[in-house]
Amino acid sequence: MTTPGTSATVTPLVTPLTFSSYVQARGPVLLRTARSLTANPSDAEDLLQTALTKTYLAWERIEDHRALDGYVRRALLNTRTSQWRKRKVDEFVCDELPEPEPVPAPDPAEQQAIRDAMWRAVLKLPARQRAMVVLRYYEDLSEAQTAEVLGVSVGTVKSAVSRALAKLREDAQLAADVVGTAA
């Protein structure tokens, strides 16, 4: 009974939150959080189960049940970090190495000898043909660019380069030098 001028304070009846009711109410949200921490849905379920086990063991010590989501999220994150640190790297013994065999590179000395032999053969060409071969293949100009630089027609460049290449193919000294260094 209350007297006039005083008010009675009524405390609502709060049913204590049980672990089961918490998991039932917040399980889907917590599972979504666990899935964001792992790539595999099965691993997320295992991660959540482990975090909930840790929460259950600490249930009596948790004073503020309004902060349970934060507690479980922290348990999820800590558990995931521990799993990541403990992950096992599988190593398998095998008879052959999985790396491919290295492809043998040509000998730089042989390559230089071939370049030198080729240059000596190019120097034997007439000046006009030599200029066209150098511009086309050493300077990497197009036929039109070579014709423009030399002030001749594109057809002249084509025919002169063709004759120069034929002479280089027929050069016995060049063939002997190239075969000699390759052997």
C-alpha positions, 0 to 999 in steps of 0.5 A, a space after each residue: 500500500 502506498 501513501 499519498 505523495 509517495 510512489 511505489 517502484 515496481 521492478 519488472 520480472 526479468 527472466 534470466 537469459 539462459 545459454 540455450 535461449 541466447 544461442 537459439 535467438 542469436 545463432 543465425 547472426 553469429 553464424 553469419 559473422 563466422 562465415 565472414 571469417 572463413 571461406 568454407 561454410 563447414 569451417 564457419 559452423 565449426 568455428 561458431 561451435 568452438 566459440 559457443 563452447 568457450 562462451 558456455 564455459 564462461 557463462 557464469 562469469 559474464 556479468 553483463 548479458 547485454 554484451 554477449 554478442 561482443 563476447 562471442 564475436 571476440 571469441 570467434 575472432 580469437 579462435 579463428 586467429 588461433 586456428 590460423 596460427 596453428 594451421 599445419 602445412 602439409 608436406 609430401 615426400 615424392 620421388 621427383 621434384 615438382 619443379 620443371 627441369 630448367 630449359 638449357 639456355 644457349 651459350 652466350 659465347 656461341 650466340 656472340 660468335 654467331 652475331 660476329 660472323 653475321 656482322 662480318 657477312 653483312 659488312 661484305 655486302 655492297 653499301 646500298 644493300 648493307 644499308 637496307 639490311 641494317 635499317 630493316 633488321 638491325 634498326 627494325 624499321 618497316 619497308 616504308 620507313 627504310 624507303 623513306 630514310 634512303 629516299 627510294 621506293 618500297 619496291 626497291 627496298 624489297 628487291 634489294 633486301 631480298 638479294 642481300 638475304 640470298 647472298 647471306 644464305 649463300 655465304 660459305 664463310 658464314 655457313 662455316 662459322 655458324 655450323 662451327 660454333 653450333 657444333 
